[in-house]
């Protein structure tokens, strides 16, 4: 057998990245499978995935702000764009688009055409009602809470349920003004 041709640094990094992404996808699948076994009810699994995502989100925001150099957004519209274009890119390696704004700019959809979490996934009929990617809604909710935005994040479309895209609705419920930590006197 002929020896493998030497690969450039870029090619090696690309293949390490691909293996990491596959490992991540498979690990997430194993977590969902374990939750289905342990909790039995898909509703409970949905809740647990959302809670896990929330716990990740409240920690991940620090890494996001440190690595991205993103400064304070002027409004929720900018925040949604930052999540879709910078956040998803940083943590999932894909970008998303922001659509379906309501009139007052407090509710929109984040649409993912490509979703690495679902590579290799096929849901059996027993999993109807499962929001397989519910960890993502929790991550967004948790990270926004850490920058003073209370949100409600809901799945509108899910390709694992036969829809044509993954669509998350993000609704801003309350923007808590940040308190100045010191007294002026
Ligand atoms: C600000 O106004 O303080 C900036 C707010 C930026 C919030 C960005 C949150 C990033 C969430 C990443 C989601 C990743 C999902 C995989």
Backbone and ligand atoms as CSV (ligand in chain L), in Angstrom:
chain,resi,resn,atom,element,x,y,z
A,1,UNK,N,N,0.841,-1.201,0.000
A,1,UNK,CA,C,0.000,0.000,0.000
A,1,UNK,C,C,0.880,1.257,0.000
A,2,UNK,N,N,0.554,2.229,-0.850
A,2,UNK,CA,C,1.360,3.452,-0.910
A,2,UNK,C,C,1.162,4.264,0.368
A,3,UNK,N,N,2.264,4.871,0.882
A,3,UNK,CA,C,2.104,5.679,2.105
A,3,UNK,C,C,1.196,6.877,1.836
A,4,UNK,N,N,0.471,7.290,2.886
A,4,UNK,CA,C,-0.441,8.437,2.719
A,4,UNK,C,C,0.366,9.685,2.417
A,5,UNK,N,N,-0.152,10.509,1.508
A,5,UNK,CA,C,0.549,11.751,1.165
A,5,UNK,C,C,0.564,12.664,2.377
A,6,UNK,N,N,1.695,13.377,2.607
A,6,UNK,CA,C,1.729,14.289,3.760
A,6,UNK,C,C,0.661,15.369,3.617
A,7,UNK,N,N,0.058,15.757,4.759
A,7,UNK,CA,C,-1.027,16.742,4.683
A,7,UNK,C,C,-0.564,18.079,5.234
A,8,UNK,N,N,-1.116,19.139,4.693
A,8,UNK,CA,C,-0.733,20.466,5.152
A,8,UNK,C,C,-1.331,20.715,6.544
A,9,UNK,N,N,-0.776,21.731,7.250
A,9,UNK,CA,C,-1.303,22.091,8.575
A,9,UNK,C,C,-2.789,22.382,8.516
A,10,UNK,N,N,-3.214,23.101,7.475
A,10,UNK,CA,C,-4.632,23.460,7.344
A,10,UNK,C,C,-5.509,22.220,7.250
A,11,UNK,N,N,-5.019,21.245,6.440
A,11,UNK,CA,C,-5.824,20.029,6.249
A,11,UNK,C,C,-5.931,19.264,7.565
A,12,UNK,N,N,-4.825,19.232,8.333
A,12,UNK,CA,C,-4.862,18.515,9.618
A,12,UNK,C,C,-5.833,19.217,10.573
A,13,UNK,N,N,-5.762,20.555,10.639
A,13,UNK,CA,C,-6.688,21.297,11.514
A,13,UNK,C,C,-8.134,21.045,11.108
A,14,UNK,N,N,-8.371,21.024,9.778
A,14,UNK,CA,C,-9.742,20.813,9.301
A,14,UNK,C,C,-10.233,19.441,9.722
A,15,UNK,N,N,-9.357,18.436,9.636
A,15,UNK,CA,C,-9.853,17.105,9.980
A,15,UNK,C,C,-10.000,16.961,11.497
A,16,UNK,N,N,-9.129,17.627,12.286
A,16,UNK,CA,C,-9.300,17.593,13.751
A,16,UNK,C,C,-10.619,18.266,14.123
A,17,UNK,N,N,-10.912,19.392,13.469
A,17,UNK,CA,C,-12.165,20.102,13.727
A,17,UNK,C,C,-13.368,19.230,13.405
A,18,UNK,N,N,-13.273,18.502,12.261
A,18,UNK,CA,C,-14.398,17.655,11.855
A,18,UNK,C,C,-14.612,16.541,12.879
A,19,UNK,N,N,-13.490,15.938,13.345
A,19,UNK,CA,C,-13.609,14.854,14.331
A,19,UNK,C,C,-14.192,15.413,15.624
A,20,UNK,N,N,-13.736,16.607,16.044
A,20,UNK,CA,C,-14.286,17.221,17.257
A,20,UNK,C,C,-15.778,17.452,17.121
A,21,UNK,N,N,-16.181,17.953,15.945
A,21,UNK,CA,C,-17.597,18.243,15.733
A,21,UNK,C,C,-18.405,16.950,15.768
A,22,UNK,N,N,-17.864,15.893,15.166
A,22,UNK,CA,C,-18.593,14.617,15.163
A,22,UNK,C,C,-18.690,14.046,16.575
A,23,UNK,N,N,-17.598,14.184,17.316
A,23,UNK,CA,C,-17.587,13.687,18.698
A,23,UNK,C,C,-18.629,14.436,19.527
A,24,UNK,N,N,-18.685,15.747,19.331
A,24,UNK,CA,C,-19.654,16.585,20.031
A,24,UNK,C,C,-21.085,16.146,19.692
A,25,UNK,N,N,-21.333,15.934,18.388
A,25,UNK,CA,C,-22.675,15.532,17.934
A,25,UNK,C,C,-23.062,14.180,18.534
A,26,UNK,N,N,-22.112,13.250,18.506
A,26,UNK,CA,C,-22.401,11.913,19.025
A,26,UNK,C,C,-22.586,11.943,20.542
A,27,UNK,N,N,-21.798,12.795,21.219
A,27,UNK,CA,C,-21.926,12.896,22.679
A,27,UNK,C,C,-23.284,13.473,23.047
A,28,UNK,N,N,-23.704,14.498,22.301
A,28,UNK,CA,C,-25.018,15.085,22.574
A,28,UNK,C,C,-26.108,14.023,22.369
A,29,UNK,N,N,-25.973,13.248,21.296
A,29,UNK,CA,C,-26.948,12.178,21.029
A,29,UNK,C,C,-26.998,11.179,22.185
A,30,UNK,N,N,-25.829,10.849,22.726
A,30,UNK,CA,C,-25.780,9.890,23.835
A,30,UNK,C,C,-26.471,10.461,25.072
A,31,UNK,N,N,-26.314,11.782,25.275
A,31,UNK,CA,C,-26.972,12.422,26.434
A,31,UNK,C,C,-28.493,12.362,26.277
A,32,UNK,N,N,-28.967,12.692,25.071
A,32,UNK,CA,C,-30.424,12.673,24.848
A,32,UNK,C,C,-30.950,11.248,25.049
A,33,UNK,N,N,-30.227,10.282,24.494
A,33,UNK,CA,C,-30.658,8.885,24.623
A,33,UNK,C,C,-30.739,8.476,26.099
A,34,UNK,N,N,-29.720,8.880,26.866
A,34,UNK,CA,C,-29.709,8.526,28.288
A,34,UNK,C,C,-30.881,9.180,29.033
A,35,UNK,N,N,-31.156,10.433,28.685
A,35,UNK,CA,C,-32.291,11.124,29.343
A,35,UNK,C,C,-33.602,10.425,28.998
A,36,UNK,N,N,-33.716,9.966,27.742
A,36,UNK,CA,C,-34.955,9.265,27.349
A,36,UNK,C,C,-35.117,7.975,28.163
A,37,UNK,N,N,-33.996,7.308,28.390
A,37,UNK,CA,C,-34.048,6.076,29.181
A,37,UNK,C,C,-34.398,6.386,30.635
A,38,UNK,N,N,-33.748,7.421,31.177
A,38,UNK,CA,C,-33.914,7.708,32.609
A,38,UNK,C,C,-35.268,8.339,32.927
A,39,UNK,N,N,-35.713,9.248,32.051
A,39,UNK,CA,C,-36.895,10.053,32.420
A,39,UNK,C,C,-38.194,9.526,31.792
A,40,UNK,N,N,-38.055,8.726,30.775
A,40,UNK,CA,C,-39.186,8.072,30.094
A,40,UNK,C,C,-40.127,9.028,29.357
A,41,UNK,N,N,-40.598,10.089,30.017
A,41,UNK,CA,C,-41.534,11.008,29.354
A,41,UNK,C,C,-40.767,12.017,28.499
A,42,UNK,N,N,-41.165,12.176,27.217
A,42,UNK,CA,C,-40.430,13.127,26.367
A,42,UNK,C,C,-40.556,14.561,26.886
A,43,UNK,N,N,-41.694,14.873,27.487
A,43,UNK,CA,C,-41.869,16.225,28.046
A,43,UNK,C,C,-40.797,16.522,29.094
A,44,UNK,N,N,-40.518,15.510,29.913
A,44,UNK,CA,C,-39.492,15.674,30.952
A,44,UNK,C,C,-38.112,15.827,30.321
A,45,UNK,N,N,-37.885,15.104,29.230
A,45,UNK,CA,C,-36.593,15.208,28.534
A,45,UNK,C,C,-36.449,16.615,27.949
A,46,UNK,N,N,-37.532,17.119,27.349
A,46,UNK,CA,C,-37.498,18.488,26.814
A,46,UNK,C,C,-37.104,19.484,27.912
A,47,UNK,N,N,-37.752,19.329,29.075
A,47,UNK,CA,C,-37.469,20.256,30.189
A,47,UNK,C,C,-36.021,20.143,30.641
A,48,UNK,N,N,-35.555,18.902,30.742
A,48,UNK,CA,C,-34.188,18.682,31.225
A,48,UNK,C,C,-33.153,19.244,30.252
A,49,UNK,N,N,-33.389,19.050,28.942
A,49,UNK,CA,C,-32.452,19.582,27.946
A,49,UNK,C,C,-32.425,21.107,28.013
A,50,UNK,N,N,-33.598,21.704,28.176
A,50,UNK,CA,C,-33.666,23.162,28.273
A,50,UNK,C,C,-32.911,23.644,29.520
A,51,UNK,N,N,-33.094,22.930,30.618
A,51,UNK,CA,C,-32.416,23.316,31.868
A,51,UNK,C,C,-30.897,23.159,31.735
A,52,UNK,N,N,-30.473,22.071,31.085
A,52,UNK,CA,C,-29.026,21.871,30.872
A,52,UNK,C,C,-28.470,23.013,30.025
A,53,UNK,N,N,-29.227,23.379,28.985
A,53,UNK,CA,C,-28.795,24.478,28.121
A,53,UNK,C,C,-28.711,25.775,28.898
A,54,UNK,N,N,-29.699,26.022,29.745
A,54,UNK,CA,C,-29.702,27.247,30.560
A,54,UNK,C,C,-28.439,27.294,31.429
A,55,UNK,N,N,-28.129,26.162,32.068
A,55,UNK,CA,C,-26.942,26.117,32.934
A,55,UNK,C,C,-25.659,26.349,32.128
A,56,UNK,N,N,-25.648,25.867,30.905
A,56,UNK,CA,C,-24.485,26.119,30.040
A,56,UNK,C,C,-24.459,27.598,29.649
A,57,UNK,N,N,-25.631,28.119,29.258
A,57,UNK,CA,C,-25.717,29.503,28.785
A,57,UNK,C,C,-25.224,30.518,29.802
A,58,UNK,N,N,-25.586,30.299,31.084
A,58,UNK,CA,C,-25.184,31.301,32.084
A,58,UNK,C,C,-23.664,31.303,32.308
A,59,UNK,N,N,-23.008,30.231,31.907
A,59,UNK,CA,C,-21.536,30.209,32.008
A,59,UNK,C,C,-20.876,30.622,30.689
A,60,UNK,N,N,-21.486,30.188,29.601
A,60,UNK,CA,C,-20.867,30.400,28.281
A,60,UNK,C,C,-20.806,31.880,27.870
A,61,UNK,N,N,-21.677,32.692,28.439
A,61,UNK,CA,C,-21.703,34.104,28.046
A,61,UNK,C,C,-20.356,34.785,28.328
A,62,UNK,N,N,-19.695,34.405,29.418
A,62,UNK,CA,C,-18.393,35.019,29.728
A,62,UNK,C,C,-17.384,34.708,28.632
A,63,UNK,N,N,-17.358,33.440,28.225
A,63,UNK,CA,C,-16.431,33.037,27.172
A,63,UNK,C,C,-16.788,33.758,25.871
A,64,UNK,N,N,-18.090,33.852,25.630
A,64,UNK,CA,C,-18.530,34.517,24.401
A,64,UNK,C,C,-18.075,35.975,24.384
A,65,UNK,N,N,-18.316,36.690,25.479
A,65,UNK,CA,C,-17.960,38.120,25.508
A,65,UNK,C,C,-16.448,38.311,25.441
A,66,UNK,N,N,-15.707,37.422,26.120
A,66,UNK,CA,C,-14.247,37.548,26.122
A,66,UNK,C,C,-13.668,37.273,24.727
A,67,UNK,N,N,-14.173,36.232,24.068
A,67,UNK,CA,C,-13.571,35.836,22.790
A,67,UNK,C,C,-14.070,36.675,21.620
A,68,UNK,N,N,-15.313,37.150,21.716
A,68,UNK,CA,C,-15.900,37.778,20.527
A,68,UNK,C,C,-15.593,39.262,20.418
A,69,UNK,N,N,-15.235,39.876,21.567
A,69,UNK,CA,C,-15.033,41.328,21.593
A,69,UNK,C,C,-16.289,42.095,21.218
A,70,UNK,N,N,-17.443,41.468,21.357
A,70,UNK,CA,C,-18.700,42.153,21.075
A,70,UNK,C,C,-18.969,43.134,22.220
A,71,UNK,N,N,-19.331,44.372,21.858
A,71,UNK,CA,C,-19.656,45.316,22.933
A,71,UNK,C,C,-21.172,45.384,23.086
A,72,UNK,N,N,-21.646,46.212,24.006
A,72,UNK,CA,C,-23.078,46.257,24.296
A,72,UNK,C,C,-23.887,46.517,23.023
A,73,UNK,N,N,-24.943,45.761,22.862
A,73,UNK,CA,C,-25.787,45.940,21.683
A,73,UNK,C,C,-26.719,47.126,21.917
A,74,UNK,N,N,-27.032,47.850,20.842
A,74,UNK,CA,C,-27.893,49.023,21.045
A,74,UNK,C,C,-29.338,48.622,21.285
A,75,UNK,N,N,-29.756,47.514,20.724
A,75,UNK,CA,C,-31.138,47.070,20.936
A,75,UNK,C,C,-31.234,45.555,20.726
A,76,UNK,N,N,-32.438,45.036,20.922
A,76,UNK,CA,C,-32.638,43.593,20.843
A,76,UNK,C,C,-32.398,43.066,19.424
A,77,UNK,N,N,-32.635,43.940,18.440
A,77,UNK,CA,C,-32.390,43.527,17.049
A,77,UNK,C,C,-30.912,43.209,16.849
A,78,UNK,N,N,-30.076,44.061,17.388
A,78,UNK,CA,C,-28.637,43.817,17.244
A,78,UNK,C,C,-28.237,42.564,18.032
A,79,UNK,N,N,-28.844,42.400,19.203
A,79,UNK,CA,C,-28.535,41.217,20.013
A,79,UNK,C,C,-28.863,39.939,19.245
A,80,UNK,N,N,-30.032,39.924,18.601
A,80,UNK,CA,C,-30.439,38.722,17.857
A,80,UNK,C,C,-29.452,38.431,16.728
A,81,UNK,N,N,-29.002,39.480,16.040
A,81,UNK,CA,C,-28.021,39.289,14.958
A,81,UNK,C,C,-26.709,38.739,15.504
A,82,UNK,N,N,-26.318,39.259,16.672
A,82,UNK,CA,C,-25.062,38.797,17.277
A,82,UNK,C,C,-25.168,37.309,17.634
A,83,UNK,N,N,-26.302,36.913,18.189
A,83,UNK,CA,C,-26.479,35.488,18.527
A,83,UNK,C,C,-26.366,34.646,17.249
A,84,UNK,N,N,-27.108,35.070,16.216
A,84,UNK,CA,C,-27.191,34.263,14.995
A,84,UNK,C,C,-25.866,34.208,14.236
A,85,UNK,N,N,-25.192,35.349,14.161
A,85,UNK,CA,C,-23.999,35.406,13.300
A,85,UNK,C,C,-22.696,35.119,14.058
A,86,UNK,N,N,-22.648,35.535,15.326
A,86,UNK,CA,C,-21.386,35.352,16.061
A,86,UNK,C,C,-21.479,34.165,17.038
A,87,UNK,N,N,-22.567,34.120,17.821
A,87,UNK,CA,C,-22.722,33.060,18.826
A,87,UNK,C,C,-22.816,31.674,18.199
A,88,UNK,N,N,-23.701,31.520,17.236
A,88,UNK,CA,C,-23.847,30.204,16.603
A,88,UNK,C,C,-22.565,29.796,15.886
A,89,UNK,N,N,-21.909,30.780,15.273
A,89,UNK,CA,C,-20.658,30.469,14.576
A,89,UNK,C,C,-19.616,29.987,15.584
A,90,UNK,N,N,-19.533,30.707,16.714
A,90,UNK,CA,C,-18.490,30.377,17.686
A,90,UNK,C,C,-18.710,28.997,18.313
A,91,UNK,N,N,-19.959,28.687,18.652
A,91,UNK,CA,C,-20.171,27.452,19.415
A,91,UNK,C,C,-20.691,26.272,18.593
A,92,UNK,N,N,-21.275,26.536,17.438
A,92,UNK,CA,C,-21.788,25.416,16.635
A,92,UNK,C,C,-21.143,25.335,15.249
A,93,UNK,N,N,-20.395,26.385,14.898
A,93,UNK,CA,C,-19.717,26.379,13.596
A,93,UNK,C,C,-20.641,26.681,12.428
A,94,UNK,N,N,-21.836,27.185,12.710
A,94,UNK,CA,C,-22.763,27.542,11.625
A,94,UNK,C,C,-23.322,28.936,11.905
A,95,UNK,N,N,-23.842,29.568,10.872
A,95,UNK,CA,C,-24.533,30.829,11.142
A,95,UNK,C,C,-26.022,30.623,10.903
A,96,UNK,N,N,-26.804,31.546,11.427
A,96,UNK,CA,C,-28.253,31.449,11.293
A,96,UNK,C,C,-28.765,32.787,10.784
A,97,UNK,N,N,-30.029,32.812,10.356
A,97,UNK,CA,C,-30.576,34.106,9.939
A,97,UNK,C,C,-31.677,34.526,10.907
A,98,UNK,N,N,-31.880,35.831,10.963
A,98,UNK,CA,C,-32.884,36.387,11.882
A,98,UNK,C,C,-34.043,36.925,11.046
A,99,UNK,N,N,-35.242,36.463,11.333
A,99,UNK,CA,C,-36.413,36.884,10.534
A,99,UNK,C,C,-37.630,37.080,11.449
A,100,UNK,N,N,-38.761,37.360,10.785
A,100,UNK,CA,C,-40.068,37.408,11.466
A,100,UNK,C,C,-40.123,38.342,12.663
A,101,UNK,N,N,-39.570,39.539,12.484
A,101,UNK,CA,C,-39.634,40.509,13.585
A,101,UNK,C,C,-41.068,40.974,13.813
A,102,UNK,N,N,-41.433,41.137,15.055
A,102,UNK,CA,C,-42.734,41.745,15.322
A,102,UNK,C,C,-42.572,43.268,15.247
A,103,UNK,N,N,-43.706,43.970,15.337
A,103,UNK,CA,C,-43.684,45.417,15.082
A,103,UNK,C,C,-42.816,46.174,16.084
A,104,UNK,N,N,-42.819,45.742,17.350
A,104,UNK,CA,C,-42.043,46.533,18.319
A,104,UNK,C,C,-40.617,46.031,18.535
A,105,UNK,N,N,-40.188,45.101,17.682
A,105,UNK,CA,C,-38.771,44.683,17.744
A,105,UNK,C,C,-38.406,43.906,18.992
A,106,UNK,N,N,-39.374,43.177,19.564
A,106,UNK,CA,C,-39.049,42.390,20.763
A,106,UNK,C,C,-39.227,40.887,20.547
A,107,UNK,N,N,-39.596,40.502,19.341
A,107,UNK,CA,C,-39.776,39.070,19.089
A,107,UNK,C,C,-39.326,38.753,17.656
A,108,UNK,N,N,-38.504,37.720,17.527
A,108,UNK,CA,C,-38.019,37.369,16.186
A,108,UNK,C,C,-37.779,35.873,16.115
A,109,UNK,N,N,-37.437,35.422,14.924
A,109,UNK,CA,C,-37.062,34.019,14.764
A,109,UNK,C,C,-35.608,33.920,14.356
A,110,UNK,N,N,-34.938,32.922,14.902
A,110,UNK,CA,C,-33.587,32.577,14.452
A,110,UNK,C,C,-33.722,31.267,13.681
A,111,UNK,N,N,-33.330,31.314,12.403
A,111,UNK,CA,C,-33.537,30.152,11.545
A,111,UNK,C,C,-32.188,29.535,11.170
A,112,UNK,N,N,-32.094,28.251,11.436
A,112,UNK,CA,C,-30.872,27.499,11.128
A,112,UNK,C,C,-31.137,26.579,9.946
A,113,UNK,N,N,-30.333,26.732,8.878
A,113,UNK,CA,C,-30.509,25.781,7.776
A,113,UNK,C,C,-29.649,24.543,8.027
A,114,UNK,N,N,-28.568,24.781,8.719
A,114,UNK,CA,C,-27.625,23.709,8.980
A,114,UNK,C,C,-27.530,23.537,10.494
A,115,UNK,N,N,-27.692,22.316,10.968
A,115,UNK,CA,C,-27.689,22.106,12.413
A,115,UNK,C,C,-26.848,20.877,12.746
A,116,UNK,N,N,-25.599,21.109,13.180
A,116,UNK,CA,C,-24.705,19.973,13.419
A,116,UNK,C,C,-25.167,19.038,14.529
A,117,UNK,N,N,-26.054,19.506,15.398
A,117,UNK,CA,C,-26.516,18.625,16.484
A,117,UNK,C,C,-27.275,17.410,15.956
A,118,UNK,N,N,-27.847,17.529,14.757
A,118,UNK,CA,C,-28.721,16.450,14.290
A,118,UNK,C,C,-28.074,15.543,13.245
A,119,UNK,N,N,-26.777,15.776,12.950
A,119,UNK,CA,C,-26.122,14.856,12.021
A,119,UNK,C,C,-26.255,13.439,12.589
A,120,UNK,N,N,-26.526,12.502,11.800
A,120,UNK,CA,C,-26.681,11.070,12.152
A,120,UNK,C,C,-27.970,10.759,12.927
A,121,UNK,N,N,-28.846,11.750,13.139
A,121,UNK,CA,C,-30.011,11.496,14.014
A,121,UNK,C,C,-31.265,11.135,13.220
A,122,UNK,N,N,-31.923,10.086,13.641
A,122,UNK,CA,C,-33.265,9.758,13.150
A,122,UNK,C,C,-34.080,9.425,14.379
A,123,UNK,N,N,-35.220,10.070,14.538
A,123,UNK,CA,C,-36.002,9.806,15.747
A,123,UNK,C,C,-37.018,8.693,15.505
A,124,UNK,N,N,-37.097,7.743,16.416
A,124,UNK,CA,C,-38.135,6.718,16.289
A,124,UNK,C,C,-39.518,7.297,16.623
A,125,UNK,N,N,-40.570,6.594,16.235
A,125,UNK,CA,C,-41.929,7.096,16.489
A,125,UNK,C,C,-42.197,7.336,17.978
A,126,UNK,N,N,-41.514,6.583,18.823
A,126,UNK,CA,C,-41.745,6.729,20.272
A,126,UNK,C,C,-41.275,8.088,20.789
A,127,UNK,N,N,-40.524,8.811,19.954
A,127,UNK,CA,C,-39.988,10.111,20.403
A,127,UNK,C,C,-40.793,11.293,19.876
A,128,UNK,N,N,-41.988,11.044,19.397
A,128,UNK,CA,C,-42.800,12.177,18.945
A,128,UNK,C,C,-42.997,13.126,20.126
A,129,UNK,N,N,-42.885,14.405,19.867
A,129,UNK,CA,C,-43.035,15.366,20.964
A,129,UNK,C,C,-41.692,15.787,21.535
A,130,UNK,N,N,-40.635,15.066,21.147
A,130,UNK,CA,C,-39.310,15.438,21.653
A,130,UNK,C,C,-38.773,16.638,20.872
A,131,UNK,N,N,-38.274,17.632,21.598
A,131,UNK,CA,C,-37.515,18.713,20.954
A,131,UNK,C,C,-36.047,18.360,21.149
A,132,UNK,N,N,-35.527,17.621,20.178
A,132,UNK,CA,C,-34.191,17.043,20.295
A,132,UNK,C,C,-33.137,18.111,20.593
A,133,UNK,N,N,-33.284,19.279,19.976
A,133,UNK,CA,C,-32.260,20.333,20.126
A,133,UNK,C,C,-32.620,21.331,21.226
A,134,UNK,N,N,-33.437,20.919,22.176
A,134,UNK,CA,C,-33.927,21.869,23.173
A,134,UNK,C,C,-32.812,22.491,24.012
A,135,UNK,N,N,-31.646,21.879,23.992
A,135,UNK,CA,C,-30.522,22.474,24.723
A,135,UNK,C,C,-30.237,23.884,24.189
A,136,UNK,N,N,-30.480,24.086,22.885
A,136,UNK,CA,C,-30.163,25.392,22.274
A,136,UNK,C,C,-31.061,26.495,22.813
A,137,UNK,N,N,-32.335,26.171,23.024
A,137,UNK,CA,C,-33.231,27.212,23.550
A,137,UNK,C,C,-32.770,27.622,24.943
A,138,UNK,N,N,-32.341,26.632,25.742
A,138,UNK,CA,C,-31.850,26.938,27.087
A,138,UNK,C,C,-30.576,27.766,27.059
A,139,UNK,N,N,-29.676,27.440,26.112
A,139,UNK,CA,C,-28.406,28.187,26.031
A,139,UNK,C,C,-28.692,29.661,25.734
A,140,UNK,N,N,-29.598,29.903,24.801
A,140,UNK,CA,C,-29.901,31.299,24.449
A,140,UNK,C,C,-30.547,32.004,25.646
A,141,UNK,N,N,-31.526,31.342,26.261
A,141,UNK,CA,C,-32.224,31.945,27.413
A,141,UNK,C,C,-31.229,32.253,28.544
A,142,UNK,N,N,-30.363,31.287,28.847
A,142,UNK,CA,C,-29.410,31.468,29.953
A,142,UNK,C,C,-28.408,32.566,29.664
A,143,UNK,N,N,-27.869,32.577,28.450
A,143,UNK,CA,C,-26.827,33.573,28.165
A,143,UNK,C,C,-27.434,34.976,28.134
A,144,UNK,N,N,-28.654,35.108,27.596
A,144,UNK,CA,C,-29.262,36.452,27.565
A,144,UNK,C,C,-29.631,36.932,28.960
A,145,UNK,N,N,-29.997,35.984,29.820
A,145,UNK,CA,C,-30.323,36.394,31.193
A,145,UNK,C,C,-29.108,37.031,31.877
A,146,UNK,N,N,-27.932,36.539,31.521
A,146,UNK,CA,C,-26.697,37.082,32.118
A,146,UNK,C,C,-26.360,38.474,31.606
A,147,UNK,N,N,-26.978,38.877,30.491
A,147,UNK,CA,C,-26.785,40.262,30.047
A,147,UNK,C,C,-28.121,41.011,30.172
A,148,UNK,N,N,-28.853,40.643,31.233
A,148,UNK,CA,C,-30.039,41.381,31.702
A,148,UNK,C,C,-31.284,41.269,30.832
A,149,UNK,N,N,-31.349,40.245,29.982
A,149,UNK,CA,C,-32.557,40.097,29.164
A,149,UNK,C,C,-33.283,38.810,29.498
A,150,UNK,N,N,-34.493,38.968,30.003
A,150,UNK,CA,C,-35.333,37.785,30.256
A,150,UNK,C,C,-36.038,37.448,28.960
A,151,UNK,N,N,-35.890,36.211,28.507
A,151,UNK,CA,C,-36.512,35.840,27.231
A,151,UNK,C,C,-37.284,34.538,27.359
A,152,UNK,N,N,-38.149,34.342,26.362
A,152,UNK,CA,C,-38.823,33.049,26.230
A,152,UNK,C,C,-38.386,32.524,24.860
A,153,UNK,N,N,-37.890,31.289,24.821
A,153,UNK,CA,C,-37.364,30.757,23.562
A,153,UNK,C,C,-38.139,29.475,23.215
A,154,UNK,N,N,-38.737,29.474,22.028
A,154,UNK,CA,C,-39.666,28.391,21.668
A,154,UNK,C,C,-39.344,27.862,20.267
A,155,UNK,N,N,-39.441,26.559,20.097
A,155,UNK,CA,C,-39.260,25.978,18.755
A,155,UNK,C,C,-40.515,26.207,17.923
A,156,UNK,N,N,-40.309,26.746,16.715
A,156,UNK,CA,C,-41.427,26.937,15.789
A,156,UNK,C,C,-41.364,25.879,14.682
A,157,UNK,N,N,-40.149,25.624,14.177
A,157,UNK,CA,C,-39.977,24.579,13.160
A,157,UNK,C,C,-38.808,23.680,13.559
A,158,UNK,N,N,-38.947,22.410,13.206
A,158,UNK,CA,C,-37.932,21.434,13.581
A,158,UNK,C,C,-37.883,20.367,12.478
A,159,UNK,N,N,-36.752,20.262,11.812
A,159,UNK,CA,C,-36.674,19.318,10.671
A,159,UNK,C,C,-36.848,17.873,11.115
A,160,UNK,N,N,-36.494,17.583,12.379
A,160,UNK,CA,C,-36.688,16.209,12.858
A,160,UNK,C,C,-38.173,15.891,13.015
A,161,UNK,N,N,-39.005,16.961,12.978
A,161,UNK,CA,C,-40.456,16.755,13.036
A,161,UNK,C,C,-41.089,16.959,11.657
A,162,UNK,N,N,-40.242,17.005,10.636
A,162,UNK,CA,C,-40.767,17.084,9.278
A,162,UNK,C,C,-40.853,18.494,8.718
A,163,UNK,N,N,-40.414,19.509,9.473
A,163,UNK,CA,C,-40.434,20.876,8.943
A,163,UNK,C,C,-39.253,21.100,8.009
A,164,UNK,N,N,-39.247,22.286,7.365
A,164,UNK,CA,C,-38.210,22.531,6.360
A,164,UNK,C,C,-37.008,23.305,6.901
A,165,UNK,N,N,-36.988,23.597,8.180
A,165,UNK,CA,C,-35.844,24.304,8.786
A,165,UNK,C,C,-35.945,24.163,10.301
A,166,UNK,N,N,-34.910,24.667,10.965
A,166,UNK,CA,C,-34.970,24.776,12.433
A,166,UNK,C,C,-35.206,26.235,12.757
A,167,UNK,N,N,-36.296,26.524,13.421
A,167,UNK,CA,C,-36.636,27.919,13.723
A,167,UNK,C,C,-36.946,28.057,15.205
A,168,UNK,N,N,-36.203,28.955,15.825
A,168,UNK,CA,C,-36.411,29.254,17.243
A,168,UNK,C,C,-36.983,30.650,17.378
A,169,UNK,N,N,-38.084,30.764,18.077
A,169,UNK,CA,C,-38.618,32.106,18.325
A,169,UNK,C,C,-38.037,32.628,19.643
A,170,UNK,N,N,-37.489,33.828,19.593
A,170,UNK,CA,C,-36.913,34.436,20.793
A,170,UNK,C,C,-37.716,35.687,21.128
A,171,UNK,N,N,-38.363,35.643,22.286
A,171,UNK,CA,C,-39.219,36.767,22.676
A,171,UNK,C,C,-38.617,37.461,23.895
A,172,UNK,N,N,-38.378,38.754,23.762
A,172,UNK,CA,C,-37.844,39.515,24.906
A,172,UNK,C,C,-38.998,39.832,25.849
A,173,UNK,N,N,-38.913,39.315,27.083
A,173,UNK,CA,C,-40.003,39.541,28.044
A,173,UNK,C,C,-39.731,40.782,28.884
A,174,UNK,N,N,-38.466,40.933,29.253
A,174,UNK,CA,C,-38.141,42.010,30.179
A,174,UNK,C,C,-36.656,42.329,30.051
A,175,UNK,N,N,-36.348,43.586,30.026
A,175,UNK,CA,C,-34.937,43.981,30.012
A,175,UNK,C,C,-34.651,44.622,31.355
A,176,UNK,N,N,-33.891,43.935,32.180
A,176,UNK,CA,C,-33.654,44.435,33.533
A,176,UNK,C,C,-32.527,45.454,33.469
A,177,UNK,N,N,-32.763,46.697,33.915
A,177,UNK,CA,C,-31.659,47.663,33.851
A,177,UNK,C,C,-30.534,47.227,34.777
A,178,UNK,N,N,-29.302,47.342,34.280
A,178,UNK,CA,C,-28.184,46.928,35.124
A,178,UNK,C,C,-27.921,47.969,36.182
A,179,UNK,N,N,-27.698,47.479,37.422
A,179,UNK,CA,C,-27.499,48.436,38.521
A,179,UNK,C,C,-26.042,48.830,38.616
A,180,UNK,N,N,-25.827,50.137,38.847
A,180,UNK,CA,C,-24.474,50.612,39.086
A,180,UNK,C,C,-24.039,50.055,40.440
A,181,UNK,N,N,-22.936,49.340,40.506
A,181,UNK,CA,C,-22.642,48.594,41.735
A,181,UNK,C,C,-22.165,49.433,42.924
A,182,UNK,N,N,-21.828,50.703,42.727
A,182,UNK,CA,C,-21.318,51.495,43.848
A,182,UNK,C,C,-22.222,52.680,44.124
A,183,UNK,N,N,-22.264,53.090,45.402
A,183,UNK,CA,C,-23.018,54.295,45.731
A,183,UNK,C,C,-22.157,55.507,45.424
A,184,UNK,N,N,-22.815,56.604,45.001
A,184,UNK,CA,C,-22.070,57.792,44.590
A,184,UNK,C,C,-21.566,58.644,45.756
A,185,UNK,N,N,-22.160,58.475,46.958
A,185,UNK,CA,C,-21.801,59.408,48.047
A,185,UNK,C,C,-20.472,59.079,48.732
L,1,LIG,C1,C,-24.820,42.804,25.007
L,1,LIG,O1,O,-25.623,43.655,24.621
L,1,LIG,O2,O,-24.438,42.766,26.171
L,1,LIG,C2,C,-24.300,41.759,24.060
L,1,LIG,C3,C,-25.218,40.596,24.080
L,1,LIG,C4,C,-24.731,39.454,23.273
L,1,LIG,C5,C,-25.445,38.216,23.663
L,1,LIG,C6,C,-24.944,37.077,22.895
L,1,LIG,C7,C,-25.336,35.768,23.462
L,1,LIG,C8,C,-24.610,34.660,22.766
L,1,LIG,C9,C,-25.343,33.392,22.863
L,1,LIG,C10,C,-24.675,32.304,22.131
L,1,LIG,C11,C,-25.660,31.293,21.699
L,1,LIG,C12,C,-24.987,30.129,21.093
L,1,LIG,C13,C,-25.930,29.052,20.727
L,1,LIG,C14,C,-25.227,27.852,20.234
